[in-house]
Amino acid sequence: MSAALALRVCPRAPQNPASGEKAALTPEAIGALATACLRLEVETWPKPGLVSHVDNGSHADMDAALLHRSAGGLEPFFAAIAKAAGAGADMDRLRGVGMAAEAEMLAATGGVNTHRGAIFGLGLLCAAAALRNAREPTLGATVSRRWGRAIHEGPAAPHSHGSRAARRYGASGARGEAATGFPSVYGLGAPALDEGLRLAPHDPEAARVQAIFALIAGVADTNILHRGGAEGLAFAQRRAAEFLDRGGVGAPGWRERAARVHDEFVARRLSPGGSADLLSMSLFVRAVERPARSMRSEFDHARGAQ
């Protein structure tokens, strides 16, 4: 199912008049939507240090084609995790689907970690989307209430770059973000998408740029910590905040200024991969929880990028 069709299937999560609860998207629609969000992240530029349709950023081992191939291979797994959650699966079962998705990703990319963080965070949001109801106002609240404790107590990936950086620098990392209901998505990424649409109402890519800069400025990104340490993180957050303070995507010449920041990240080999994952998640929660007509063109564009 295409991303655009996924939105048309259930564009506004209608209420069930008998129960007051919100009708859930089908697992297939959820999977298509999650994959579209990953594709939209790739189709965003300038995006400091990250792979895009324009260049490879700070990465020598991946490009846009690889990321699109990885995203496409994950669609059935996002649908599977939604279906499992809808059937009442516990965290162990959801984790098993995630591990299968990671194996598929590594097979599709020749061992390159393109979307491990997104499999975890976006996968949990897919599970929550299958259970959406009126008692839990956000997908993040659903994740935190239903699986937060299991996320905290579950097995970690002790040798991953992100886990090592989180331990060394005291960052909460992906597990802390998910267990607490994705505060960076709801406090930074999703509001910045709204702000970007206000500043540049006819340029959905601009809204995504606004969001990625807001996330870089406000998140202790463990990918940046791994590559650049505390000094690299401080530099990244400062430059992103300066871009926003000067008006973000609402200021004249914003794209050229954003491109200069991108070049600076590449020169330092900094890559805010955690923020890229959070951008995809921010797109997903906005599409599920508060879809707007302005989102339609974004997902049509993602379909064309396949």
N, C-alpha and C positions, 0 to 999 in steps of 0.2 A: 504494500500500500504506500502511495506517495505521501509526503508530508502535507502537501496541500489538501489531499483527500482526507487525511487524518483530522485536520482542522474542520473540514466541512462535515465530517461524520458527527462531531459533537462540538460545534464552535463555541458554545457558551456554557457548557456543563449545566444543562437545564435542571430545574428543580422537579422532583417527584411530588406532585400536588398532594398525594395521600400521606406522605411521610415527611415532607419538607427537606428530604435529603437530596444531595446533588447526584445526578446520574453519572456513573463512571464511564470514562472512555473504554473502548475495548482494548485488550492486550495488544492486538495488532496495531491499533491507532497509537497507543502509547509508545510502542517500539519505533514506529515510523517517525513520531514526533521527536523522540530522544535522538535518533540518528540525524534528523534534520538540524537539531540544535548543534550537534558536533560539526556538521558540515558548515553551518553558519559561522561557527568560530573560526574555521579555516578560511572562509571567504570574508575575512575582516582584515583591513589594513588601513593605516599603519597600526601595528600592534607590537609594542617594544620587545625585541628579541625573539619573537615567536614566528613559527612557520606560517606562511599565508600563501595565497594564490600569486603573490608578487615575488616573494623570495623565501629562502629557507631560514632567515633569521640567524640565531646563534647555533643552529643545528647542522652538523655535517652528515648526520645519519638518517635524515628524513626530509621529505618534501610534501607539498600539498597532495600530490597523487597518492602517496603512501597513506596519508591521514584519511583521505576519502575512502581508500580501500579498506582501511581498518574500521572506519565508521560503518560502512556498508555491511561488513561481516558481523558487526555487533547487533544489528537490528533484531534478528530473531531471539537473541539472548535478552535484550531489553523487554521484548514481548513475553518471553518465558518467565522472567522474574516478576512481571506484572501478573501473569496468569497464576503463578505459584502463590503470590501474596493474596490474590483474590480468593484462592482456595484455602487460605488460612495457614500457609507455611510459616514455620518459625525461622529464626535467624540462621540456624545451621543449614536449612534448605536453601535459603536465599544466598547464603555464602557459597554453597555448592554450585549454583547457577553462575555466580560471579567468577568462580574459579574456572569453570568451563569457558566462559566468555574470555577470560584472560588467555587461556590456552589457544583459543581461536585467534585472538589478536596477534599473539606471538607467531603463530603459524602463518598468518596472512602477511606479516611484516618482516619475516625472516629474523625474528628474535628482537626486534626493536620495540621498546616500550612507548607506544604512541598514546594509549588511552587508559592506562591502569587506574589513574585517579578518577577518571570519568566513569569507568565501569563500577567503581565503588559508590561514589556519590550520586551520579545520575541514575545508577541502577536502583539505589534506595528510593530516590524520588519517583522512579517508575513504579516501584512497589507501592508507595504511598498513593500514587495516582489511581491505582486500581481499587483503593479502599476509601477514596475521598468521600467525606460526609459532612453534614452541617455542624457536627459537634467539634470538629477540628478545623479551624479556619485556614490553615496552611498545610501544604505537604510536609514542610519541615516539622510542624507540630506533630503530625502523624508519625514521622520517622522517630522523633525523640520519644514520644510516649510509648510507642509499640516496641521499639527495638533499641532505644538509647542505652539501656543497661547492658544488653547483650553486645552492643558495639564496643562499649568501654571494656567489658570483661573478655571479649573474644580475642582470638589469636592475632598478633600483629605480624607485620613483615619486617623482622628485625634488621635485615641486611639491605633493605631498600634505601635509596638515597634520601627519600623523604623522611623515613622513620629515623635514620641516623641523624639527619639535620634537626628533626623535632626534638630528639633527646638531647643533643648537644646544646641547642640554643633555647630550649624550653618553650618551643612553639607547640600549639595544640595540634597542628597537622590535620590530615583529612578525617581521622577518627574523631577527634574532638569537635570538628566542625559538624559532622553528621550527628553525633550523639546529642548535641545541644540544639539541633533543629536548624542548622545552616544559617547562623547569624550573619555571616558575610554575604550570603545570597540576599537575605531579606533586609539587611542593614546597609549594604553597599551596592551590590550588583544590580538587583532589580530596581531600586530607586534611581540609580544612574541611567538605566535604560529609559525610564520614564522621563528623566531630565533631558536626556539626549533627544528623545522624540519631541520634547517641547522646544528645544533649541534649534533642531533641524528637522522639522516635521515631514519633509519630503526626502529625507536621506536616512533610511534605516541603518545603513552601515555606520553612519556617524553616531547613532545611538549606541551601537555595539562598541565603537571606539571609546565613547564617553564611559561606558561601563568598565571596559578593561583597564582604563587609567584609574578609575575609582577603586577598583579591586587591588591593583598594584600599590596604590598609595596607602591602602588601609589594611592589607593582609600581610602577616608574617609568612610570606611564601617560602615553603621549605625547598622548592627547586632553586630559588635565588640563593637561599642560605647555603645549599649544597655547593653551588658554583662560586659564590662570591663572599660567603661568610656574612658576618654582621655588617661589615663595611659595605659590601655589595648591596645588602638589603636597604641600608640607610640611603645609599645613593639612589637606588631604584625608587624608593618611596618618595624621596625629595623631588626627583625629576617629574614623577607622575603628579605629585601635588602641585608643583609649579605650573604644569600644563593646565590643570583644573582651575587653579587660582587666577589664571589669565583668561578665563572664560571658557575653557574647554572647547567643545565643538561649536560653540556659539560665537567664537571670536574669529575675525577675519584672518585668513592664512593658517587656520588651525591644522589643516592636513600637512602642510610643510613643516610646521613646528613638531607635530607628532612624528613625522618621518625622521626628523633630526634626533628625537629621543630614541627612536628605534635604532638608528645608526650607533648611538652611544651605547646602547645595551649590547649590540652585536660586537662592538669594539672591546667590551669587557666580558663577552661571552656569557652574559646574563640571560636567563630564560625563565620568565614567570609562568611555568607550566601549571602550577596550582591555580593561579588566577585565570588561566585559560579554561581549566575545568570548571571553575566557578562561573565564568561567563556562560558556558553551555548550560549549566544548571539554572542560572538566572533567566535565560531565555525560556527554558522549559517551564519553570514555575509561573512566569508571566503568561505563557501560552495556555497553560492549564487553568490557572486560577483567575486570570483577568484578561482574557483575549480581547484584542481590539482590531479594528479593520486595518490599522497600520501594520499589524503583524503579518497580514496575509501575504504582502509582497515579499517579506523576508523569507517565508517558507516556500513560496513559489521559486524564489531565487535559489534556495537550497536544493530543491528538486532538480533545477537545471544544472547544478554543479555535479550531479552524480555521474 
